Amino acid sequence: MRQSFELLILGSSSASPTSSRNVSAQLLNIAERYFLIDCGEATQIQLRRFKAKFQSIDHIFISHLHGDHFFGLPGLLSSMHLLGRQQPLNIYAPPGLKEVMDKLNKLSDTRLNFPVQWHETSPGTSKMLFEDEKVEVHAFPLQHRIHCNGFLFREKKLPRKIDKFKLEKHKVSTADIQLLRKGLDVLNADGELVKNSELTIDPLPPRAYAYCSDTKYNEEVCGYIQGVDLLYHESTFLEDQAARAAKTFHSTAKQAADIALKAGVKQVLLGHFSARYRVLDDFYTEASAVFPNCLLASDGKLIKI
């Protein structure tokens, strides 16, 4: 069975929440590693609402320090504390957020039961933030009014699959399975070299998800997100507000689709919709005219990548 790779939308609105859309937050599950991406106001309520176990979150990624992307963090950490969390929590964020949180904890005399490990992102640069045997996460720069990062989540290449029936046929020991999974040839019981391709099957290609938070239209981002399975790209406005989008360092639905097309991604997910729009049909219409394989984010939507 293939390992999990699922995205839960917790908030799809821009700066102001609406009655049906909360502000930015997403929960990504890759191989039972839970990554919270941004943490707007009331994210912990959304986690409860959609029955997500937020104590399973060990990594939180904050794209930038506008309130609709991090105001939910103090409440979430407090709830984790009150519910008895003890395992460490890693937070990846621009410089300054640790200072804000330390000040809040000092003023409220809060002492968390669990350690928080802070990792600062760097303005204008791309770097790896996290890596283990299953997943790697990279930050990359976006063009917004303040320091803002996008995030790329990518599966590690899976080991080759063993055809156990062929092991017996070619008189190859099961002790050589680890070598075969690495793509190596092995010797059989008769001392003959058996090619790896005779005994193994190509694994499924690794999947990737890219998160483009608040940003104006910028084709340079295509180099970081080329060919991903799913791209989330902010789409605050429709095209008739393109001038406003540029002035506020945001994007339109059409511009998000243009980026998806130029980056050769498989599917694009639009979100961060301005509260001025009650109905979102026109976002799909504008984007799909450029890039047909598009989705609209909505609170509670679960996407299997």
DAKACOR-V539787 format. One record per run of one state. SS is the DSSP state (helix for helix, strand for strand, loop for the rest). FROM is the first residue (numbers start at 0). TO is the last residue. Records with the same first field share a line. If there is no record, write none. Layout:
# DAKACOR-V539787
SS = FROM-TO, FROM-TO
This chain:
# DAKACOR-V539787
loop = 0-3, 11-11, 13-23, 30-31, 39-41, 49-52, 61-65, 69-71, 82-87, 93-95, 107-114, 120-125, 131-133, 141-147, 155-159, 162-162, 169-172, 181-184, 187-191, 194-194, 198-198, 201-206, 212-217, 225-228, 234-235, 237-237, 247-250, 263-266, 271-271, 273-279, 288-292, 296-300, 304-304
strand = 4-10, 12-12, 24-29, 32-38, 56-60, 88-92, 115-119, 126-130, 134-140, 148-154, 160-161, 185-186, 192-193, 199-200, 207-211, 229-233, 236-236, 251-251, 267-270, 272-272, 293-295, 301-303
helix = 42-48, 53-55, 66-68, 72-81, 96-106, 163-168, 173-180, 195-197, 218-224, 238-246, 252-262, 280-287
